[in-house]
Amino acid sequence: MNRRKRIHPVLKVFLIVLIIILVFLIGAGIYAYRVYLTYATSLPSIKDIQYEPPQSSEIFDRSGNLIRTVYFAEDRIYVPLSEVPQNFIDALIASED
């Protein structure tokens, strides 16, 4: 006699819940991937979003003395972050908070 083993009812419920969770996770993953593709394709390239503001031009004489600083809309000079004082950075952060 070949008798089929019956699955315990608790195990059967557990397997059904597990399958439902797996199907939900796979569906959520596919949805998240589609959303990512939708937004990733519409983003500008990194070259397009690099910010290079206009800066002031400095005119020197032949001995290296500054004659004049020329600017158009704004008077800007590039300063690397390593040269900005920490107190100034902290003050900016405090004013934003």
C-alpha positions as semicolon CSV with decimal commas, in nm:
position;residue;x (nm);y (nm);z (nm)
1;M;0,000;0,000;0,000
2;N;0,128;0,333;-0,098
3;R;0,008;0,591;0,143
4;R;0,082;0,949;0,082
5;K;0,209;1,140;0,377
6;R;-0,013;1,427;0,471
7;I;0,144;1,763;0,536
8;H;0,078;1,898;0,880
9;P;-0,180;2,183;0,864
10;V;0,052;2,428;1,041
11;L;0,331;2,349;0,795
12;K;0,088;2,390;0,506
13;V;-0,016;2,736;0,629
14;F;0,349;2,829;0,683
15;L;0,441;2,727;0,327
16;I;0,148;2,922;0,181
17;V;0,245;3,234;0,377
18;L;0,608;3,190;0,274
19;I;0,513;3,162;-0,093
20;I;0,292;3,474;-0,067
21;I;0,576;3,669;0,096
22;L;0,824;3,556;-0,171
23;V;0,586;3,653;-0,453
24;F;0,531;3,992;-0,286
25;L;0,907;4,051;-0,247
26;I;0,977;3,956;-0,607
27;G;0,698;4,187;-0,725
28;A;0,824;4,471;-0,506
29;G;1,177;4,420;-0,639
30;I;1,059;4,430;-0,999
31;Y;0,853;4,743;-0,926
32;A;1,149;4,915;-0,754
33;Y;1,375;4,828;-1,048
34;R;1,124;4,972;-1,297
35;V;1,095;5,292;-1,093
36;Y;1,475;5,315;-1,079
37;L;1,501;5,273;-1,457
38;T;1,233;5,536;-1,512
39;Y;1,412;5,798;-1,303
40;A;1,769;5,697;-1,390
41;T;1,712;5,746;-1,761
42;S;1,569;6,094;-1,710
43;L;1,860;6,220;-1,498
44;P;2,114;6,455;-1,655
45;S;2,470;6,338;-1,700
46;I;2,734;6,433;-1,443
47;K;2,904;6,662;-1,694
48;D;2,580;6,858;-1,734
49;I;2,536;6,923;-1,361
50;Q;2,891;7,022;-1,269
51;Y;2,867;7,377;-1,138
52;E;3,133;7,616;-1,261
53;P;3,034;7,969;-1,158
54;P;3,190;8,269;-1,327
55;Q;3,495;8,396;-1,141
56;S;3,676;8,726;-1,126
57;S;3,969;8,787;-1,358
58;E;4,286;8,935;-1,214
59;I;4,515;9,146;-1,432
60;F;4,884;9,164;-1,331
61;D;5,170;9,375;-1,461
62;R;5,495;9,218;-1,582
63;S;5,646;9,222;-1,232
64;G;5,350;9,031;-1,084
65;N;5,170;9,320;-0,914
66;L;4,790;9,312;-0,925
67;I;4,662;9,597;-1,139
68;R;4,290;9,531;-1,141
69;T;4,027;9,269;-1,066
70;V;3,758;9,247;-1,334
71;Y;3,424;9,079;-1,275
72;F;3,092;9,079;-1,456
73;A;2,789;8,980;-1,246
74;E;2,956;8,864;-0,924
75;D;3,295;8,908;-0,763
76;R;3,403;8,547;-0,698
77;I;3,734;8,383;-0,625
78;Y;3,776;8,005;-0,602
79;V;3,885;7,888;-0,257
80;P;3,946;7,516;-0,194
81;L;3,754;7,369;0,098
82;S;4,081;7,290;0,275
83;E;4,153;7,665;0,297
84;V;3,812;7,761;0,440
85;P;3,834;7,813;0,820
86;Q;3,643;7,559;1,029
87;N;3,470;7,841;1,220
88;F;3,321;7,970;0,894
89;I;3,194;7,622;0,802
90;D;3,042;7,580;1,150
91;A;2,876;7,923;1,124
92;L;2,718;7,832;0,790
93;I;2,587;7,505;0,927
94;A;2,452;7,678;1,238
95;S;2,271;7,938;1,028
96;E;2,107;7,664;0,819
97;D;1,993;7,469;1,126
